[in-house]
Amino acid sequence: MRKLLLILLCLMIFSCSKKATVQEEISAVQGNQVTLTDLQIKNSGIETNTLSNLDIAHKIMLTGQIDVPPQGMASVSAPSGGYVRVSRFMPGNFVKKGQTLATLENPELVQLQQDYLLAKSNLQYAQQDYSRQKDLNANKASSDKVTQKAFNESQNQNIMMKGMAQKLAAMGISPTALNANNIRRTFAVVSPISGYISTVNINIGQYVSPMDKMFDIVNTGDLHLALKVFEKDLNKIKTGQKVFAYTNQNPTNKYEARIFIIGKDFSADRSVLVHCHFVDNNLSLIPGTFMNAEIEADSANGTVIPDDAVVTWEEKQYVFEEIKPKTYRMFPVEIGNSENGFTELLNFKKENSNKKFVTKGAYQLLMALKNVEE
């Protein structure tokens, strides 16, 4: 009997102890405020303090893409029509300035070289004839009309020869080196810049005209970042500002740049293009790549709170105010920029500066408040 009483006494003590523990773990929730026990506060690591002011930089979030300046892109066409006999490269190949991209054949090129050589020969004769007529005229052995005609013929042949020389030079044929023994019917199409071939629009045997685009070439050695800045942020932008850009695929890898040109006109969406030079020129980025960017504007003094003290509930931001010991209320806030572990609170009223807010353990308070509500 004594043994049975002892067992019942132990069970009663255990039950009371368990009930007290459960009671100790229950939170008191009323509306948007929660009251915790001493044990819960200790386990959650909750700390409170009044908020202070710090200088915090204003970050402007922008979007844009990798671009190259106009001199870094080239569309290559033939100076004259012709049939493609040789095409050497594919998209992605690197070419140097002046390197032959393709060879074209045009039988009319033979006629142009022939006409040039004939004009050159006729010019020599015309110049000699004019020299003779000028001497005869000086001795009254030739009329002024004949002398003038010889001069005009010399000028006409000179004009014809120089005009054809320019055509030959545009097709890569040196007029000074041309003679009757090296006349040819093919000419080379060369690269005007160094860079990577992005598109090839020809094949062997195809006829191309001067209006057809044969190749596109991009020089990736002078990449820059083109960002869209909307009107509301334009007054915060200036040349020389730091920019940190990153891709959606790798947001932790940031590329530093500097603003060097700010556009002077608005597009249809009220934005202005801002161009930035990368600090590191040896980047493996492709023109057209979409980029996000952060710009640090001038810092300003504002009320701040540790980043972890701000919680989000139903797409709104809150902090917790300590309204009395162990009791905390959700306090709606509008947040600004974050820097060095602190987040700026916008439109924070002066009368709240003496209140205490939770600086650690805010997420645990949110869970205690919302889990009980559910």
C-alpha positions in Angstrom: 0.0 0.0 0.0 2.8 2.4 0.9 4.5 1.5 -2.4 1.3 2.4 -4.3 1.0 5.7 -2.6 4.6 6.5 -3.4 3.9 5.8 -7.1 0.8 8.0 -7.2 2.7 10.8 -5.5 5.4 10.7 -8.1 2.9 10.7 -10.9 1.2 13.8 -9.5 4.5 15.6 -9.1 5.5 14.8 -12.7 2.1 15.9 -14.0 2.3 19.2 -12.2 5.9 19.8 -13.5 4.8 19.0 -17.1 1.9 21.3 -16.8 4.1 24.1 -15.5 6.6 23.6 -18.3 3.8 23.7 -20.9 2.4 26.8 -19.3 5.9 28.3 -19.4 6.2 27.7 -23.2 2.8 29.3 -24.3 2.9 32.8 -25.8 0.1 35.3 -25.2 -1.1 36.7 -28.5 -3.5 39.6 -28.9 -3.9 41.2 -32.3 -0.5 42.2 -33.7 1.3 41.9 -30.4 2.8 39.0 -28.5 3.9 38.5 -24.9 6.7 36.0 -24.2 7.9 34.3 -21.1 11.3 34.8 -19.7 12.4 31.4 -21.0 11.2 32.2 -24.5 13.0 35.5 -24.5 16.2 33.8 -23.4 15.9 31.0 -26.0 15.1 33.4 -28.8 18.0 35.7 -27.9 15.8 38.7 -28.1 17.5 42.1 -27.6 16.0 45.6 -27.7 17.4 49.1 -28.0 16.6 52.6 -29.2 17.4 53.3 -32.8 20.4 55.4 -33.9 21.2 57.5 -36.9 24.0 56.7 -39.4 25.3 57.9 -42.7 24.1 55.4 -45.3 24.7 55.4 -49.0 21.7 55.5 -51.3 21.8 52.6 -53.8 20.1 53.0 -57.1 19.1 49.7 -58.8 19.3 49.7 -62.6 19.2 47.4 -65.5 21.0 47.4 -68.9 23.2 45.3 -71.1 26.7 44.9 -72.4 27.4 47.0 -75.4 30.2 48.1 -77.7 30.8 51.5 -79.1 30.1 52.1 -82.8 33.8 51.9 -83.7 33.8 48.4 -82.1 31.3 46.9 -84.5 31.6 46.4 -88.3 29.3 45.2 -91.0 31.5 44.0 -94.0 30.3 44.3 -97.6 32.1 43.9 -100.9 33.3 47.1 -102.6 32.0 45.6 -105.9 29.8 42.7 -106.9 31.3 39.3 -107.4 31.1 35.5 -106.9 32.4 34.0 -103.7 35.3 31.8 -104.4 36.9 31.5 -100.9 35.3 32.1 -97.5 37.7 31.5 -94.6 35.8 32.0 -91.3 32.9 31.0 -89.2 31.0 32.8 -86.4 33.2 32.9 -83.3 36.5 33.1 -85.1 38.9 35.9 -84.2 40.2 38.0 -87.1 42.8 40.9 -87.2 42.3 44.2 -88.9 43.3 43.8 -92.6 43.0 40.0 -92.6 41.3 38.5 -95.7 37.8 37.3 -94.9 36.8 36.1 -98.4 37.9 36.2 -102.1 35.4 37.3 -104.8 35.7 36.9 -108.6 34.4 39.5 -111.0 35.3 39.4 -114.7 34.6 43.1 -114.9 37.6 43.7 -112.7 39.8 42.8 -115.6 38.2 45.5 -117.8 38.7 48.1 -115.0 42.4 47.2 -114.7 42.8 47.4 -118.5 41.1 50.8 -118.6 43.3 52.1 -115.9 46.5 51.0 -117.7 45.3 52.5 -121.0 44.4 55.8 -119.2 47.8 55.8 -117.6 49.5 55.3 -121.0 47.3 58.0 -122.7 48.0 60.4 -119.9 51.8 60.1 -120.5 51.2 60.8 -124.2 48.8 63.7 -123.5 51.2 65.3 -121.1 54.1 65.1 -123.7 51.8 66.5 -126.4 50.8 69.4 -124.3 54.4 70.1 -123.5 55.3 70.2 -127.2 52.3 72.4 -128.1 53.2 74.8 -125.3 56.7 75.2 -126.7 55.4 75.7 -130.2 52.9 78.2 -129.0 55.6 80.1 -127.2 57.4 80.4 -130.6 54.2 81.3 -132.4 54.3 78.0 -134.3 51.1 76.8 -132.8 47.8 78.5 -132.1 46.3 79.0 -128.6 43.4 76.8 -129.5 45.5 73.8 -130.2 47.6 74.3 -127.1 44.4 74.6 -125.0 43.0 71.4 -126.5 46.2 69.5 -125.7 46.0 70.8 -122.1 42.3 69.7 -121.7 43.2 66.2 -123.1 46.0 65.9 -120.6 43.6 66.9 -117.7 40.9 64.5 -118.8 43.2 61.6 -119.0 44.6 62.5 -115.5 41.0 62.6 -114.1 40.1 59.3 -115.6 43.2 57.6 -114.4 42.9 58.9 -110.8 39.2 57.9 -110.7 39.9 54.3 -111.7 42.9 54.2 -109.3 40.5 54.9 -106.4 38.2 52.1 -107.6 41.1 49.7 -107.8 42.4 50.7 -104.3 38.9 50.1 -102.8 39.1 46.5 -104.1 42.6 45.9 -102.6 44.6 46.4 -105.9 47.5 48.7 -105.7 47.4 51.0 -108.8 51.1 51.8 -108.6 52.0 48.1 -108.6 49.6 47.2 -111.5 51.0 46.3 -114.9 50.1 44.3 -117.9 51.6 41.2 -116.4 49.7 41.0 -113.1 46.1 41.8 -114.2 43.7 39.5 -112.2 40.0 38.9 -111.9 39.7 38.2 -108.1 39.9 40.6 -105.2 39.9 40.2 -101.4 37.4 41.3 -98.8 39.3 42.3 -95.7 38.3 43.0 -92.1 38.2 46.7 -91.2 38.7 46.0 -87.5 40.1 43.3 -85.1 37.4 41.3 -83.3 35.2 38.2 -83.4 33.0 37.3 -86.3 29.4 37.2 -85.1 27.5 36.4 -88.3 28.4 35.0 -91.8 25.9 35.5 -94.6 27.7 34.0 -97.6 28.6 30.6 -99.1 30.9 29.4 -101.9 29.5 30.3 -105.4 27.1 32.9 -104.1 26.9 36.2 -106.0 27.1 39.2 -103.6 26.5 42.8 -104.5 27.9 45.9 -102.6 24.5 46.2 -100.8 24.8 42.7 -99.3 26.2 42.3 -95.8 28.7 39.5 -95.8 30.1 39.5 -92.2 29.4 41.1 -88.8 32.5 41.7 -86.6 32.5 42.7 -82.9 35.5 44.0 -81.1 35.1 42.8 -77.5 38.2 44.6 -76.3 36.2 47.8 -75.6 33.1 46.6 -73.9 31.0 49.0 -71.9 27.8 48.9 -69.9 24.7 50.7 -71.1 22.2 51.3 -68.3 18.7 52.8 -68.3 18.2 55.5 -65.7 14.7 56.8 -65.1 13.9 60.5 -64.6 13.4 60.2 -60.8 17.0 59.0 -60.3 18.7 61.1 -62.9 19.7 63.9 -60.5 21.6 61.4 -58.4 23.8 60.3 -61.3 27.1 61.9 -62.2 30.2 60.9 -64.2 32.9 59.0 -62.3 30.4 57.3 -59.9 31.1 53.6 -59.1 28.9 51.0 -60.6 28.7 47.3 -59.6 27.1 45.1 -62.3 26.1 41.5 -62.2 24.2 38.9 -64.2 21.1 37.1 -63.1 23.0 33.8 -63.4 25.8 34.8 -61.0 24.7 37.7 -58.8 27.7 37.3 -56.4 30.2 38.0 -59.2 30.2 41.8 -59.5 32.0 43.8 -62.1 33.1 47.2 -61.2 32.7 50.1 -63.6 32.7 53.9 -63.8 30.1 56.2 -65.4 31.7 58.2 -68.3 28.7 59.4 -70.4 25.2 60.5 -69.4 22.7 60.7 -72.2 21.1 64.1 -72.9 17.7 63.0 -74.2 14.8 60.9 -72.9 13.4 57.8 -74.6 9.7 57.0 -74.8 9.7 55.4 -71.3 11.3 58.6 -69.7 14.7 56.9 -69.3 18.2 58.1 -70.2 21.0 55.9 -71.3 24.1 56.0 -69.1 27.4 54.4 -70.4 29.9 52.9 -68.0 33.5 51.7 -68.6 34.6 48.5 -66.8 37.6 48.8 -64.5 38.8 45.4 -65.8 39.0 45.3 -69.6 39.7 41.6 -69.8 36.1 40.4 -69.3 34.6 37.3 -70.8 31.2 39.0 -71.4 29.2 38.9 -74.6 27.6 42.0 -76.1 23.9 42.0 -75.5 24.2 40.2 -72.1 21.5 41.5 -69.7 22.9 43.0 -66.6 21.7 44.4 -63.2 23.6 47.2 -61.6 23.9 49.1 -58.3 25.1 52.7 -58.2 26.1 54.3 -54.9 24.7 57.8 -54.7 25.7 60.4 -52.1 25.3 59.1 -48.5 22.8 60.8 -46.1 22.1 60.6 -42.4 19.0 58.5 -41.5 17.5 56.2 -38.8 18.8 52.6 -39.2 18.2 49.2 -37.7 20.1 45.9 -38.1 19.1 44.0 -41.2 17.9 41.0 -39.3 15.5 43.2 -37.3 13.3 43.8 -40.3 10.8 41.0 -41.1 8.5 40.6 -44.1 4.9 39.5 -43.8 2.4 39.4 -46.7 4.9 41.5 -48.8 5.1 44.3 -46.2 8.0 45.1 -43.9 7.8 45.3 -40.1 10.0 45.7 -37.0 8.9 44.9 -33.4 8.4 47.6 -30.9 8.7 46.8 -27.2 5.5 48.4 -25.7 6.2 47.0 -22.2 8.5 44.4 -20.7 8.1 41.0 -22.5 5.4 42.4 -24.8 6.2 43.3 -28.5 4.0 44.8 -31.2 4.5 44.6 -35.0 5.4 48.1 -36.2 5.0 48.7 -40.0 8.0 50.4 -41.6 9.1 51.6 -45.0 12.7 50.5 -45.7 15.4 52.3 -47.7 18.9 51.2 -48.6 21.1 48.7 -46.7 24.8 49.0 -46.0 27.2 47.4 -43.6 24.5 45.3 -41.9 22.1 48.2 -41.3 18.8 49.1 -43.1 17.5 52.6 -43.4 14.0 53.3 -42.1 12.2 55.9 -44.3 9.7 58.4 -42.9 10.6 57.4 -39.3 8.9 59.9 -37.1 10.8 61.8 -34.5 8.5 60.8 -31.6 9.5 57.2 -32.1 13.2 57.9 -31.4 12.8 57.2 -27.7 11.0 53.9 -28.1 12.7 50.6 -27.9 12.7 48.2 -30.8 13.8 44.6 -31.2 17.3 44.5 -32.7 17.8 40.7 -32.4 15.3 37.8 -32.5 12.7 39.5 -34.7 12.1 36.5 -36.8 11.4 34.3 -33.8 8.8 36.9 -32.6 7.1 36.8 -36.0 6.9 33.0 -35.8 5.5 33.1 -32.3 2.9 35.6 -33.3 1.8 34.1 -36.6 2.1 30.4 -35.7 -0.2 30.9 -32.7 -2.7 32.8 -34.9 -2.8 30.0 -37.4 
